[in-house]
Amino acid sequence: MNTDTATDETTGESESEPEPEAESEPKCGASSGDSNSSSDSDSRSEPSTCGASTGSDSSSRSSAEGSACGASSSGSSSNDTEKSKTREKVGATLEDFDAEPGQLTAVGLGPGHPEGMTERAKTALLEAEHIVGYTTYIELLSAEITDAADDLYDTPMCGEVSRTEEAIDRTLAGNDVAIVGSGDPNVYALAGLALEILESKGATASMVDFEVVPGVPAAQSCGARLGAPLVNDTVSISLSDHLVPMPEIESRLHAAAKESFTITIYNPWSRKRRENFEKCCEILLTHRDSDTPVGIVHGAGREDERVVITELGELEELGESELVDMTTTIVVGNEDTYVWDDRMVTPRGYETKYDY
Amino acid sequence: MNTDTATDETTGESESEPEPEAESEPKCGASSGDSNSSSDSDSRSEPSTCGASTGSDSSSRSSAEGSACGASSSGSSSNDTEKSKTREKVGATLEDFDAEPGQLTAVGLGPGHPEGMTERAKTALLEAEHIVGYTTYIELLSAEITDAADDLYDTPMCGEVSRTEEAIDRTLAGNDVAIVGSGDPNVYALAGLALEILESKGATASMVDFEVVPGVPAAQSCGARLGAPLVNDTVSISLSDHLVPMPEIESRLHAAAKESFTITIYNPWSRKRRENFEKCCEILLTHRDSDTPVGIVHGAGREDERVVITELGELEELGESELVDMTTTIVVGNEDTYVWDDRMVTPRGYETKYDY
């Protein structure tokens, strides 16, 4: 079974650039602090940096040409041919658009491969005129979906802030837009950012008929690969301290480990966050036995997918291996979790009430 | 958008019988404590109680006739015609089956309506010879799926223990079986129970090529209806104390509320658990302001679906209304969660790093 990468969009989407958001946003950033300076838009118009999709073999993936990351700089809303009506200046607000806004849909792709998508997600993508997303996810879409779209806008390494703003600008310019991501739009993903940016532009969610189409989160995809590790009360924690201070993350890890929550760890490792993983292992071991079962799913759904079930005491050392990186999701069992026949099982408690 | 009921299968599937598992399992219970007594199988053979599906208009939904809850009592594995090879005595173990075991797949339907199902789930159901599940979910399946199955086995109020045992007996008898539930098989659901019962019968997960097909959990379905309430670290807690002692639940609520987790509450209310909900509200209010946003999704995906966004201080009183029952899922925001344009938004933290 294929499952998804568990990578947090907020911190890393690529193995070669473990912290792309933090590092690349300033390079291409339509939404950087100086977005009100109109002269900046020129410096962002090189498509070679991180902006428009190029080299695509899809005929519908063309209108992003010449645009850099985020809102592109040419054209205006009055020039509303199919391909140019999306052109707005960087940092555009509602007042800059003349058109009747289109619809905006945040679509969770689930594990990423077409089989893991819901029928509703597929319908939403088929109905969208524009589909916006990280290149890796756009490339996972079936030809049926990409062929049906008027335009695909993908950024390889640009960060979700500029990409989300691009999606919203296109919506306010009158297009029906789907913004896609793996997993679920509510799990370390773009549903909230879309609403925040809509608000910052003076628009409303109602105005664009904003809809969130849920998807299967990485915790569920990876949990399924591991067996049944998550059937009781559970916690999801991201180790990325890009947007959340590490002391808060540590405090949450303590709280979750003290109680008998199972714990799904997102974004366990990056070159910049090696010590967060070590700290996490240390905290977990202060509350749980070293033989607590831990499931590790690396590169889920990719060619290099690996599923390993180990013990908590081994986790930190495995962090040194290639098994644990930004494409890895880790599921930590609770006191009752056991391993049977290469599966992790967290009993729900039936055995206390039933004989079987 | 449709979403699912958030009802925990372990505690209740029906509004008219809020605690069906606890109350009805002894009535129909193929897996009750006396399952080793062969004479017991006679007393369980009345199909009228809670067992076989009756009155179905599906031609493929026929072979459960005469069977009660759980493993049926007639026939044997040597009588292996298509419809009778599933007949095994109650409490059967691996040794009672002569056949080469079939495949067993635990399929998460997501929100329940066909649009919320993944393509993989649909494929798994189309490939299954037998589909086993709670009547409500079986009835949500499309005709394409139910027509393709050799047999459907559903129980209206019988409990997942006997139903899961039935699924496993049918698998060990040589059938490819899918056991279905709403949401995800790892979220208060049957993936773990299936493995536990397989083990108790002396079988293994490998032997039946056990697979979990993940689905969209109720937290995600309801989160999508509410906007973006769950984009940061989050906790799922069930208020059902049928299988977990209430002091443990209370302790987890304290721990989650003390930290800035958003909290999805499953199984908030039943006639027998009124006080759990009151206690939950009390605990949350000791750690969070009374104006903390709370989203309530009742009867998601049903005709009586209602979505209400309120404040934590109002929650206990709303518990008195019909809004909060076993079909309700509640999402409690954290300190940063706000309501904008009838949506709940929990910022991921982008606003601390980016201007938009």
Interface residues (C-beta under 8 A of the other chain):
Chain A: M1 T3 T10 E25 G29 S31 S32 G33 S35 G108 G110 P111 P114 E115 G116 M117 T118 E119 R120 K122 T123 V161 E165 D184 P185 N186 V187 Y188 A189 A191 G192 L193 A194 L195 E196 I197 E199 S200 T204 A205 S206 F210 E211 V212 V213 P214 G215 V216 P217 Q220 S221 G223 A224 R225 G227 A228 P229 L230 V231 N232 D233 T234 V235 S236 I237 S238 H242 L243 V244 E248 I249 S251 R252 A255 A256 K258 E259 S260 F261 W340 D341 D342 R343 V345 T346 P347 R348 G349 Y350 E351 T352 K353 Y354 D355 Y356
Chain B: M1 T3 T10 E25 G29 S31 S32 G33 S35 G108 G110 P111 P114 E115 G116 M117 T118 E119 R120 K122 T123 V161 E165 D184 P185 N186 V187 Y188 A189 A191 G192 L193 A194 L195 E196 I197 E199 S200 T204 A205 S206 F210 E211 V212 V213 P214 G215 V216 P217 Q220 S221 G223 A224 R225 G227 A228 P229 L230 V231 N232 D233 T234 V235 S236 I237 S238 H242 L243 V244 E248 I249 S251 R252 A255 A256 K258 E259 S260 F261 W340 D341 D342 R343 V345 T346 P347 R348 G349 Y350 E351 T352 K353 Y354 D355 Y356
